[in-house]
Each structure stands twice: as C-alpha cells, then as structure tokens.
Amino acid sequence: MARLFFRSGRSSAAAPDTARDLAEKARAILGLGEESTVSISEIACGDPGCGGAETVVLIMRPGRRTEAAKLLQPLASVTEDALRAALAPHVEAV
C-alpha cells in the first residue's frame, strides 16, 4: 500500500491529485517497496526564483534517515523530468 501525505500550500483543489500522481512517479523512479513512504508538500518559498512556492519530496525508508528533494517550483508545475532530476541523488545503485 502506497502512503501519501499532502500538506496544502497555495495550490488549487486539484493539488491532492497532483501530489498523489507525483508520489506514484517518485516511488517508481526510486524503486520503493510498500514499506517506504513518500510525502509531497508544497510550501511557501522566499526565493524569488521559485515563484512563491516550492515542492518538497520526503523519502522515508525503514531504518534510515528521512531524505528530502526540493524543486523550486509550485506543485502544479512539476514535470516528470524535473522530478526525476530532483530524485537522481536518492536513487540507489542496484
């Protein structure tokens, strides 16, 4: 069972669906099993480069510290390519 946590930022009502879709993509990119959790959040960003909001992906694997990937863009504008690039440092070599 995939677990998803979503904390609302300033996005539209469609944000939970967008977050759920991104979480599923993140799980596939990372090759995570059912025991791991992915959290997608949009938070206010003070950096002018991120347009007022940034997307944070938290990766929680059993027995390990939580890992974070940040995208300096609102949740609704995150593409699969941007997500893949942000998660690249967290993909484990097989």
A tleap script that builds the chain and sets N, CA, C and O, in Angstrom:
source leaprc.protein.ff14SB
mol = sequence {
  NMET ALA ARG LEU PHE PHE ARG SER GLY ARG
  SER SER ALA ALA ALA PRO ASP THR ALA ARG
  ASP LEU ALA GLU LYS ALA ARG ALA ILE LEU
  GLY LEU GLY GLU GLU SER THR VAL SER ILE
  SER GLU ILE ALA CYS GLY ASP PRO GLY CYS
  GLY GLY ALA GLU THR VAL VAL LEU ILE MET
  ARG PRO GLY ARG ARG THR GLU ALA ALA LYS
  LEU LEU GLN PRO LEU ALA SER VAL THR GLU
  ASP ALA LEU ARG ALA ALA LEU ALA PRO HIE
  VAL GLU ALA CVAL
}
set mol.1.N position { 0.844 -1.190 0.000 }
set mol.1.CA position { 0.000 0.000 0.000 }
set mol.1.C position { 0.885 1.247 0.000 }
set mol.1.O position { 1.708 1.427 0.898 }
set mol.2.N position { 0.719 2.086 -0.982 }
set mol.2.CA position { 1.477 3.337 -1.056 }
set mol.2.C position { 0.893 4.327 -0.070 }
set mol.2.O position { -0.324 4.461 0.056 }
set mol.3.N position { 1.770 5.008 0.618 }
set mol.3.CA position { 1.315 6.026 1.569 }
set mol.3.C position { 1.677 7.391 1.044 }
set mol.3.O position { 2.772 7.597 0.519 }
set mol.4.N position { 0.757 8.323 1.185 }
set mol.4.CA position { 0.973 9.681 0.697 }
set mol.4.C position { 0.519 10.656 1.762 }
set mol.4.O position { -0.564 10.523 2.333 }
set mol.5.N position { 1.352 11.621 2.013 }
set mol.5.CA position { 0.988 12.720 2.903 }
set mol.5.C position { 1.022 13.980 2.071 }
set mol.5.O position { 1.943 14.172 1.278 }
set mol.6.N position { 0.038 14.839 2.236 }
set mol.6.CA position { -0.003 16.087 1.477 }
set mol.6.C position { -0.330 17.218 2.420 }
set mol.6.O position { -1.325 17.178 3.143 }
set mol.7.N position { 0.515 18.225 2.403 }
set mol.7.CA position { 0.237 19.435 3.170 }
set mol.7.C position { -0.029 20.535 2.171 }
set mol.7.O position { 0.814 20.836 1.326 }
set mol.8.N position { -1.172 21.119 2.262 }
set mol.8.CA position { -1.603 22.110 1.288 }
set mol.8.C position { -0.816 23.404 1.386 }
set mol.8.O position { -0.531 23.911 2.471 }
set mol.9.N position { -0.481 23.906 0.234 }
set mol.9.CA position { 0.123 25.223 0.137 }
set mol.9.C position { -0.909 26.161 -0.430 }
set mol.9.O position { -2.021 26.262 0.089 }
set mol.10.N position { -0.541 26.858 -1.506 }
set mol.10.CA position { -1.463 27.821 -2.103 }
set mol.10.C position { -2.083 27.294 -3.390 }
set mol.10.O position { -2.660 28.071 -4.150 }
set mol.11.N position { -1.981 26.007 -3.651 }
set mol.11.CA position { -2.463 25.446 -4.905 }
set mol.11.C position { -3.970 25.267 -4.908 }
set mol.11.O position { -4.650 25.464 -3.900 }
set mol.12.N position { -4.462 24.890 -6.067 }
set mol.12.CA position { -5.895 24.686 -6.256 }
set mol.12.C position { -6.370 23.414 -5.584 }
set mol.12.O position { -5.589 22.687 -4.968 }
set mol.13.N position { -7.651 23.159 -5.710 }
set mol.13.CA position { -8.254 21.965 -5.124 }
set mol.13.C position { -7.717 20.689 -5.759 }
set mol.13.O position { -7.840 19.619 -5.163 }
set mol.14.N position { -7.127 20.765 -6.943 }
set mol.14.CA position { -6.587 19.589 -7.617 }
set mol.14.C position { -5.236 19.160 -7.032 }
set mol.14.O position { -4.704 18.128 -7.441 }
set mol.15.N position { -4.680 19.904 -6.111 }
set mol.15.CA position { -3.356 19.617 -5.563 }
set mol.15.C position { -3.225 18.213 -4.986 }
set mol.15.O position { -2.209 17.566 -5.239 }
set mol.16.N position { -4.197 17.702 -4.221 }
set mol.16.CA position { -4.026 16.336 -3.706 }
set mol.16.C position { -3.880 15.303 -4.815 }
set mol.16.O position { -3.094 14.367 -4.675 }
set mol.17.N position { -4.616 15.447 -5.915 }
set mol.17.CA position { -4.474 14.523 -7.041 }
set mol.17.C position { -3.107 14.664 -7.688 }
set mol.17.O position { -2.486 13.665 -8.051 }
set mol.18.N position { -2.636 15.884 -7.834 }
set mol.18.CA position { -1.316 16.132 -8.409 }
set mol.18.C position { -0.241 15.539 -7.511 }
set mol.18.O position { 0.694 14.900 -7.994 }
set mol.19.N position { -0.370 15.748 -6.210 }
set mol.19.CA position { 0.598 15.210 -5.259 }
set mol.19.C position { 0.588 13.686 -5.293 }
set mol.19.O position { 1.650 13.064 -5.248 }
set mol.20.N position { -0.577 13.083 -5.371 }
set mol.20.CA position { -0.691 11.629 -5.428 }
set mol.20.C position { 0.001 11.089 -6.684 }
set mol.20.O position { 0.722 10.093 -6.624 }
set mol.21.N position { -0.224 11.748 -7.809 }
set mol.21.CA position { 0.399 11.340 -9.061 }
set mol.21.C position { 1.919 11.455 -8.977 }
set mol.21.O position { 2.636 10.550 -9.402 }
set mol.22.N position { 2.410 12.564 -8.431 }
set mol.22.CA position { 3.853 12.746 -8.281 }
set mol.22.C position { 4.448 11.724 -7.321 }
set mol.22.O position { 5.557 11.238 -7.544 }
set mol.23.N position { 3.727 11.396 -6.264 }
set mol.23.CA position { 4.218 10.405 -5.300 }
set mol.23.C position { 4.348 9.036 -5.963 }
set mol.23.O position { 5.321 8.321 -5.724 }
set mol.24.N position { 3.379 8.672 -6.790 }
set mol.24.CA position { 3.454 7.396 -7.511 }
set mol.24.C position { 4.653 7.396 -8.459 }
set mol.24.O position { 5.368 6.399 -8.556 }
set mol.25.N position { 4.872 8.496 -9.146 }
set mol.25.CA position { 6.022 8.597 -10.050 }
set mol.25.C position { 7.329 8.527 -9.265 }
set mol.25.O position { 8.274 7.862 -9.689 }
set mol.26.N position { 7.386 9.211 -8.119 }
set mol.26.CA position { 8.593 9.189 -7.287 }
set mol.26.C position { 8.887 7.773 -6.810 }
set mol.26.O position { 10.040 7.341 -6.823 }
set mol.27.N position { 7.862 7.053 -6.392 }
set mol.27.CA position { 8.040 5.675 -5.931 }
set mol.27.C position { 8.623 4.818 -7.051 }
set mol.27.O position { 9.521 4.008 -6.816 }
set mol.28.N position { 8.111 4.998 -8.270 }
set mol.28.CA position { 8.612 4.222 -9.407 }
set mol.28.C position { 10.057 4.605 -9.734 }
set mol.28.O position { 10.889 3.729 -9.971 }
set mol.29.N position { 10.355 5.890 -9.749 }
set mol.29.CA position { 11.712 6.361 -10.053 }
set mol.29.C position { 12.712 5.804 -9.045 }
set mol.29.O position { 13.814 5.393 -9.407 }
set mol.30.N position { 12.309 5.797 -7.774 }
set mol.30.CA position { 13.193 5.351 -6.696 }
set mol.30.C position { 13.170 3.836 -6.493 }
set mol.30.O position { 14.025 3.291 -5.795 }
set mol.31.N position { 12.201 3.159 -7.094 }
set mol.31.CA position { 12.075 1.718 -6.914 }
set mol.31.C position { 11.716 1.337 -5.487 }
set mol.31.O position { 12.224 0.349 -4.956 }
set mol.32.N position { 10.840 2.120 -4.864 }
set mol.32.CA position { 10.485 1.896 -3.464 }
set mol.32.C position { 9.466 0.780 -3.308 }
set mol.32.O position { 8.571 0.616 -4.136 }
set mol.33.N position { 9.615 0.018 -2.236 }
set mol.33.CA position { 8.656 -1.014 -1.882 }
set mol.33.C position { 7.553 -0.441 -1.008 }
set mol.33.O position { 7.551 0.742 -0.670 }
set mol.34.N position { 6.620 -1.305 -0.654 }
set mol.34.CA position { 5.460 -0.908 0.148 }
set mol.34.C position { 5.836 -0.397 1.538 }
set mol.34.O position { 5.075 0.356 2.145 }
set mol.35.N position { 6.985 -0.792 2.040 }
set mol.35.CA position { 7.390 -0.405 3.391 }
set mol.35.C position { 7.896 1.037 3.462 }
set mol.35.O position { 8.079 1.570 4.557 }
set mol.36.N position { 8.121 1.664 2.329 }
set mol.36.CA position { 8.620 3.040 2.281 }
set mol.36.C position { 7.475 4.018 2.048 }
set mol.36.O position { 6.434 3.659 1.499 }
set mol.37.N position { 7.687 5.252 2.471 }
set mol.37.CA position { 6.680 6.290 2.345 }
set mol.37.C position { 7.258 7.485 1.595 }
set mol.37.O position { 8.424 7.843 1.766 }
set mol.38.N position { 6.422 8.090 0.765 }
set mol.38.CA position { 6.791 9.314 0.054 }
set mol.38.C position { 5.804 10.398 0.453 }
set mol.38.O position { 4.593 10.175 0.438 }
set mol.39.N position { 6.304 11.551 0.803 }
set mol.39.CA position { 5.474 12.697 1.167 }
set mol.39.C position { 5.753 13.826 0.183 }
set mol.39.O position { 6.905 14.184 -0.060 }
set mol.40.N position { 4.682 14.382 -0.381 }
set mol.40.CA position { 4.807 15.503 -1.313 }
set mol.40.C position { 4.134 16.711 -0.673 }
set mol.40.O position { 2.964 16.644 -0.297 }
set mol.41.N position { 4.862 17.806 -0.551 }
set mol.41.CA position { 4.312 19.019 0.042 }
set mol.41.C position { 4.657 20.232 -0.810 }
set mol.41.O position { 5.708 20.278 -1.450 }
set mol.42.N position { 3.778 21.193 -0.810 }
set mol.42.CA position { 4.073 22.480 -1.414 }
set mol.42.C position { 4.146 23.474 -0.263 }
set mol.42.O position { 3.227 23.566 0.551 }
set mol.43.N position { 5.239 24.210 -0.206 }
set mol.43.CA position { 5.401 25.175 0.873 }
set mol.43.C position { 5.735 26.541 0.292 }
set mol.43.O position { 6.192 26.652 -0.846 }
set mol.44.N position { 5.502 27.570 1.081 }
set mol.44.CA position { 5.847 28.933 0.667 }
set mol.44.C position { 7.359 29.023 0.547 }
set mol.44.O position { 8.091 28.485 1.378 }
set mol.45.N position { 7.817 29.699 -0.484 }
set mol.45.CA position { 9.245 29.827 -0.743 }
set mol.45.C position { 9.614 31.305 -0.796 }
set mol.45.O position { 8.965 32.086 -1.492 }
set mol.46.N position { 10.639 31.684 -0.071 }
set mol.46.CA position { 11.083 33.069 -0.064 }
set mol.46.C position { 12.021 33.416 -1.197 }
set mol.46.O position { 12.338 34.589 -1.397 }
set mol.47.N position { 12.478 32.413 -1.949 }
set mol.47.CA position { 13.395 32.629 -3.059 }
set mol.47.C position { 12.617 33.120 -4.277 }
set mol.47.O position { 11.693 32.439 -4.721 }
set mol.48.N position { 12.964 34.282 -4.828 }
set mol.48.CA position { 12.241 34.796 -5.993 }
set mol.48.C position { 12.267 33.846 -7.187 }
set mol.48.O position { 11.385 33.919 -8.043 }
set mol.49.N position { 13.250 32.965 -7.263 }
set mol.49.CA position { 13.375 32.035 -8.373 }
set mol.49.C position { 12.342 30.933 -8.387 }
set mol.49.O position { 12.164 30.272 -9.409 }
set mol.50.N position { 11.651 30.716 -7.268 }
set mol.50.CA position { 10.698 29.604 -7.232 }
set mol.50.C position { 9.255 30.072 -7.390 }
set mol.50.O position { 8.341 29.251 -7.300 }
set mol.51.N position { 9.025 31.327 -7.616 }
set mol.51.CA position { 7.673 31.790 -7.889 }
set mol.51.C position { 6.730 31.771 -6.697 }
set mol.51.O position { 5.515 31.702 -6.879 }
set mol.52.N position { 7.253 31.830 -5.500 }
set mol.52.CA position { 6.407 31.902 -4.310 }
set mol.52.C position { 6.097 30.575 -3.657 }
set mol.52.O position { 5.612 30.553 -2.526 }
set mol.53.N position { 6.362 29.456 -4.335 }
set mol.53.CA position { 6.108 28.145 -3.752 }
set mol.53.C position { 7.155 27.164 -4.238 }
set mol.53.O position { 7.660 27.281 -5.355 }
set mol.54.N position { 7.480 26.191 -3.391 }
set mol.54.CA position { 8.378 25.122 -3.796 }
set mol.54.C position { 7.750 23.791 -3.415 }
set mol.54.O position { 6.913 23.717 -2.516 }
set mol.55.N position { 8.164 22.757 -4.105 }
set mol.55.CA position { 7.660 21.416 -3.852 }
set mol.55.C position { 8.749 20.627 -3.148 }
set mol.55.O position { 9.905 20.627 -3.572 }
set mol.56.N position { 8.371 19.954 -2.065 }
set mol.56.CA position { 9.310 19.159 -1.283 }
set mol.56.C position { 8.862 17.701 -1.321 }
set mol.56.O position { 7.699 17.384 -1.071 }
set mol.57.N position { 9.808 16.826 -1.637 }
set mol.57.CA position { 9.548 15.387 -1.643 }
set mol.57.C position { 10.352 14.787 -0.497 }
set mol.57.O position { 11.577 14.901 -0.466 }
set mol.58.N position { 9.663 14.151 0.441 }
set mol.58.CA position { 10.328 13.448 1.535 }
set mol.58.C position { 10.267 11.956 1.249 }
set mol.58.O position { 9.222 11.423 0.875 }
set mol.59.N position { 11.400 11.294 1.430 }
set mol.59.CA position { 11.513 9.859 1.189 }
set mol.59.C position { 11.823 9.196 2.521 }
set mol.59.O position { 12.871 9.444 3.118 }
set mol.60.N position { 10.917 8.359 2.980 }
set mol.60.CA position { 11.069 7.702 4.276 }
set mol.60.C position { 11.176 6.196 4.072 }
set mol.60.O position { 10.199 5.517 3.755 }
set mol.61.N position { 12.405 5.692 4.267 }
set mol.61.CA position { 12.679 4.263 4.119 }
set mol.61.C position { 12.941 3.699 5.512 }
set mol.61.O position { 13.585 4.355 6.330 }
set mol.62.N position { 12.457 2.504 5.791 }
set mol.62.CA position { 12.637 1.913 7.116 }
set mol.62.C position { 14.111 1.839 7.516 }
set mol.62.O position { 14.969 1.455 6.721 }
set mol.63.N position { 14.380 2.212 8.756 }
set mol.63.CA position { 15.724 2.112 9.300 }
set mol.63.C position { 16.700 3.155 8.797 }
set mol.63.O position { 17.901 3.046 9.044 }
set mol.64.N position { 16.205 4.169 8.093 }
set mol.64.CA position { 17.086 5.198 7.551 }
set mol.64.C position { 16.557 6.577 7.886 }
set mol.64.O position { 15.378 6.750 8.195 }
set mol.65.N position { 17.433 7.544 7.820 }
set mol.65.CA position { 17.008 8.938 7.995 }
set mol.65.C position { 16.137 9.347 6.813 }
set mol.65.O position { 16.291 8.842 5.701 }
set mol.66.N position { 15.230 10.261 7.074 }
set mol.66.CA position { 14.384 10.790 6.013 }
set mol.66.C position { 15.241 11.608 5.054 }
set mol.66.O position { 16.076 12.407 5.477 }
set mol.67.N position { 15.024 11.400 3.768 }
set mol.67.CA position { 15.735 12.146 2.729 }
set mol.67.C position { 14.772 13.156 2.118 }
set mol.67.O position { 13.565 12.919 2.078 }
set mol.68.N position { 15.300 14.280 1.643 }
set mol.68.CA position { 14.458 15.310 1.043 }
set mol.68.C position { 15.012 15.747 -0.309 }
set mol.68.O position { 16.222 15.845 -0.515 }
set mol.69.N position { 14.087 16.002 -1.212 }
set mol.69.CA position { 14.423 16.592 -2.516 }
set mol.69.C position { 13.523 17.806 -2.684 }
set mol.69.O position { 12.327 17.739 -2.401 }
set mol.70.N position { 14.090 18.908 -3.139 }
set mol.70.CA position { 13.315 20.140 -3.318 }
set mol.70.C position { 13.305 20.540 -4.782 }
set mol.70.O position { 14.299 20.408 -5.495 }
set mol.71.N position { 12.160 21.028 -5.204 }
set mol.71.CA position { 12.011 21.574 -6.544 }
set mol.71.C position { 11.551 23.011 -6.374 }
set mol.71.O position { 10.525 23.255 -5.739 }
set mol.72.N position { 12.277 23.953 -6.920 }
set mol.72.CA position { 11.944 25.365 -6.753 }
set mol.72.C position { 10.846 25.784 -7.726 }
set mol.72.O position { 11.029 26.665 -8.567 }
set mol.73.N position { 9.702 25.123 -7.582 }
set mol.73.CA position { 8.541 25.428 -8.401 }
set mol.73.C position { 7.296 24.907 -7.705 }
set mol.73.O position { 7.368 23.969 -6.911 }
set mol.74.N position { 6.157 25.515 -8.001 }
set mol.74.CA position { 4.902 25.059 -7.394 }
set mol.74.C position { 4.580 23.624 -7.805 }
set mol.74.O position { 4.984 23.172 -8.876 }
set mol.75.N position { 3.872 22.933 -6.971 }
set mol.75.CA position { 3.476 21.546 -7.187 }
set mol.75.C position { 2.857 21.325 -8.565 }
set mol.75.O position { 3.208 20.366 -9.253 }
set mol.76.N position { 1.957 22.187 -8.967 }
set mol.76.CA position { 1.229 22.007 -10.225 }
set mol.76.C position { 2.125 22.095 -11.458 }
set mol.76.O position { 1.735 21.636 -12.531 }
set mol.77.N position { 3.313 22.674 -11.327 }
set mol.77.CA position { 4.184 22.836 -12.495 }
set mol.77.C position { 5.323 21.813 -12.552 }
set mol.77.O position { 6.159 21.876 -13.453 }
set mol.78.N position { 5.366 20.874 -11.606 }
set mol.78.CA position { 6.438 19.876 -11.586 }
set mol.78.C position { 6.198 18.843 -12.678 }
set mol.78.O position { 5.148 18.203 -12.724 }
set mol.79.N position { 7.179 18.690 -13.551 }
set mol.79.CA position { 7.098 17.683 -14.615 }
set mol.79.C position { 7.794 16.401 -14.158 }
set mol.79.O position { 8.537 16.402 -13.176 }
set mol.80.N position { 7.546 15.323 -14.872 }
set mol.80.CA position { 8.219 14.063 -14.527 }
set mol.80.C position { 9.730 14.200 -14.700 }
set mol.80.O position { 10.491 13.652 -13.902 }
set mol.81.N position { 10.172 14.916 -15.720 }
set mol.81.CA position { 11.616 15.121 -15.924 }
set mol.81.C position { 12.237 15.895 -14.765 }
set mol.81.O position { 13.330 15.561 -14.307 }
set mol.82.N position { 11.537 16.935 -14.287 }
set mol.82.CA position { 12.042 17.716 -13.151 }
set mol.82.C position { 12.088 16.855 -11.893 }
set mol.82.O position { 13.036 16.932 -11.113 }
set mol.83.N position { 11.056 16.034 -11.703 }
set mol.83.CA position { 11.016 15.135 -10.541 }
set mol.83.C position { 12.160 14.135 -10.614 }
set mol.83.O position { 12.845 13.899 -9.618 }
set mol.84.N position { 12.369 13.551 -11.778 }
set mol.84.CA position { 13.451 12.577 -11.965 }
set mol.84.C position { 14.815 13.218 -11.651 }
set mol.84.O position { 15.656 12.600 -10.998 }
set mol.85.N position { 15.028 14.437 -12.110 }
set mol.85.CA position { 16.295 15.137 -11.850 }
set mol.85.C position { 16.487 15.415 -10.362 }
set mol.85.O position { 17.584 15.250 -9.829 }
set mol.86.N position { 15.414 15.836 -9.698 }
set mol.86.CA position { 15.500 16.140 -8.261 }
set mol.86.C position { 15.755 14.870 -7.429 }
set mol.86.O position { 16.409 14.926 -6.388 }
set mol.87.N position { 15.237 13.739 -7.894 }
set mol.87.CA position { 15.372 12.487 -7.158 }
set mol.87.C position { 16.647 11.722 -7.503 }
set mol.87.O position { 16.994 10.763 -6.813 }
set mol.88.N position { 17.340 12.125 -8.547 }
set mol.88.CA position { 18.535 11.398 -9.003 }
set mol.88.C position { 19.539 11.094 -7.885 }
set mol.88.O position { 20.063 9.981 -7.840 }
set mol.89.N position { 19.826 12.036 -6.987 }
set mol.89.CA position { 20.782 11.728 -5.920 }
set mol.89.C position { 20.268 10.686 -4.915 }
set mol.89.O position { 21.044 10.167 -4.113 }
set mol.90.N position { 18.986 10.384 -4.957 }
set mol.90.CA position { 18.391 9.459 -3.982 }
set mol.90.C position { 18.116 8.068 -4.553 }
set mol.90.O position { 17.652 7.174 -3.846 }
set mol.91.N position { 18.409 7.902 -5.839 }
set mol.91.CA position { 18.226 6.589 -6.471 }
set mol.91.C position { 19.396 5.718 -6.061 }
set mol.91.O position { 20.553 6.118 -6.194 }
set mol.92.N position { 19.098 4.529 -5.562 }
set mol.92.CA position { 20.151 3.645 -5.114 }
set mol.92.C position { 20.641 2.765 -6.257 }
set mol.92.O position { 19.850 2.266 -7.057 }
set mol.93.N position { 21.947 2.585 -6.321 }
set mol.93.CA position { 22.525 1.699 -7.327 }
set mol.93.C position { 22.153 0.256 -6.985 }
set mol.93.O position { 22.155 -0.154 -5.825 }
set mol.94.N position { 21.843 -0.477 -8.011 }
set mol.94.CA position { 21.437 -1.880 -7.790 }
set mol.94.C position { 22.643 -2.782 -7.892 }
set mol.94.O position { 22.520 -3.997 -7.739 }
savepdb mol mol.pdb
quit
